[in-house]
Amino acid sequence: QVQLAESGGGLVQPGGSLRLSCAALGNILSINVMGWYRQGPGKQRELVAQITNVGGTAYADSVKGRFTIFRDNAKNTAYLQMNSLKPEDTAVYYCNAALTGWGPLRNLWGQGTQVTVSS
């Protein structure tokens, strides 16, 4: 009954921008952390960015200064603004959240959204 819905991926030229959205749906009591991981072709899944329930953020070194994560607590939604995109940003981006619904803390993953950066 509780799930993460991702959107915003697509094809963009180098230097372009995209905004990813991740909405937590269902009976949500609180969300401790939301963020994105990504997995490129032949690569391990890696943390991209996270934001805590009190607004603290963390970014991978490779995206610092280019990506910004923020959230709308009223909508249970997090956003990843991606600017100055590079071909090496090409990956499937997976939303992740640690949240509480009608029970204890749960860790959930979104379905993934493809981001392709190519000229």
Secondary structure, DSSP 8 states (H G I E B T S, - for coil): --EEEEE--EEE-TT--EEEEEEEESS-SEEEEEEEEEE-TT---EEEEEEETTS-EEE-TTTTTTEEEEEEGGGTEEEEEE-S--GGG-EEEEEEEEEESSSSEEEEE---EEEEE--
